Amino acid sequence: MTPPKALLSWSSGKDAAWALHVLRLAGEVEVVGLLTTTNTAFDRVAMHGVRETLLEAQAEAAGLPLWKVPLPWPCPNEAYEARMAQACVDAVNQGIEAMVFGDLFLKDVRDYRIQKLAGTGLTPLFPLWGRDTAILAREMVAAGLKATLVCVDPKVLEASFAGRDFDEALLTDLPPSVDPCGERGEFHTFVWDGPMFRHPVPIRRGEVVERVGFVFADLVPL
């Protein structure tokens, strides 16, 4: 029997990338695209601040088409929800049956996603839900996932962590109050290699800047 088709909510970070890897190993659904919100004012991934050119390089490395949902800046919640609702309609019209999320343990976020997908024809899937994040983080690193911290919340994590690689040394250095996967928004990552990619995404590190209360480490495609 042909597995149901799914879109993966793609932030450009490690949890979404690991969800793709896990689903491909299980073979129970077929991920047919990466759904990403982009900031049209800056040509970057919303929240993570990653350049769209790198986002496109990730999709190519993953061998999947990219579904961009362009958002204005600033973006009121009504505009976000309207554009995401249209993306869901488009997905169902193309025979897609599920939407995958890399959420780990924030129940309010999971409940919000379930609520917004109710009645759309898309089933929400959470393949990483409930995993111990300390174990999960080291499992990612051990399997060869390569990522860099591109956004740090300096209220909870020192700004110097921006631009560091997500590796065993970083996990050792994280304060006990910070989730090893950054699930509470302490940090966000960009994945540039791993078992979910056919080849690495070549990058170099650019400048580190502080904007709107966050510290961003810019990555530049090679």
JOZIPE-V486678 format. One record per residue. SS is DSSP state (a for helix, b for strand, c for the rest). PHI is phi in whole degrees, 0 to 359 (NA if undefined). OMEGA is omega in whole degrees, 0 to 359 (999 if undefined). Layout:
BEGIN
SS/PHI/OMEGA, SS/PHI/OMEGA
END
This chain:
BEGIN
c/NA/180, c/290/179, c/293/178, b/297/179, b/275/182, b/221/167, b/263/177, b/252/175, b/293/193, c/246/180, c/266/189, c/87/184, c/260/189, a/292/184, a/292/176, a/296/180, a/296/180, a/290/176, a/299/177, a/299/179, a/299/181, a/298/181, a/292/179, a/293/177, a/294/183, a/287/178, c/72/183, c/275/173, b/226/177, b/250/176, b/284/186, b/246/179, b/186/178, b/248/183, b/260/185, b/224/173, b/272/180, b/236/179, b/266/186, c/289/180, c/287/186, c/236/182, c/55/181, b/224/176, b/292/180, c/302/179, c/74/183, c/288/178, c/74/182, c/278/179, b/300/180, a/298/179, a/298/177, a/286/175, a/302/179, a/296/178, a/294/175, a/299/182, a/300/178, a/296/180, a/294/178, a/279/180, c/72/184, c/226/175, b/290/180, b/259/175, b/257/180, b/270/172, b/247/184, b/286/181, b/241/175, c/287/175, c/226/355, c/291/185, c/241/174, c/295/184, a/301/180, a/298/179, a/292/178, a/300/184, a/293/180, a/294/182, a/287/176, a/291/178, a/298/179, a/293/177, a/298/178, a/295/178, a/300/180, a/299/181, a/295/180, a/298/179, a/295/178, c/259/174, c/83/179, c/276/188, c/245/186, b/215/174, b/235/185, b/256/178, c/232/179, c/266/182, c/298/186, c/248/183, c/205/181, c/280/187, a/296/181, a/295/177, a/292/178, a/299/180, a/298/178, a/298/181, a/296/179, a/299/180, a/299/184, a/288/178, a/271/180, c/301/177, c/84/181, c/274/187, c/95/178, c/252/178, b/268/177, b/285/179, b/236/182, c/230/188, c/292/181, c/255/188, c/300/174, c/84/179, c/292/173, c/294/189, a/289/177, a/293/178, a/290/182, a/299/181, a/301/181, a/287/175, a/296/178, a/299/182, a/298/182, a/296/182, c/276/177, c/99/176, c/292/179, b/242/181, b/214/179, b/231/178, b/287/183, b/255/180, b/214/180, b/230/174, c/270/186, c/291/177, c/287/184, c/234/182, c/214/182, c/303/181, a/300/182, a/296/178, a/286/178, c/297/182, c/94/178, c/281/176, b/284/175, c/278/184, c/218/184, a/298/179, a/296/179, a/295/180, a/299/178, a/291/184, a/277/182, c/297/175, c/298/180, c/302/181, c/284/183, c/261/179, c/295/182, c/301/177, c/257/181, c/64/188, c/295/180, c/272/179, c/89/180, c/298/177, b/204/176, b/230/186, b/235/169, b/240/180, b/270/180, b/240/174, b/194/179, c/155/184, c/291/177, c/272/182, c/250/176, c/281/179, c/198/179, c/293/171, c/260/185, c/289/182, b/222/164, b/226/183, b/275/178, b/255/185, b/280/174, b/251/183, b/227/175, b/250/179, b/218/176, c/43/175, c/84/179, b/235/176, b/254/183, b/246/173, b/255/183, b/285/174, b/246/185, b/241/179, b/292/175, c/270/999
END
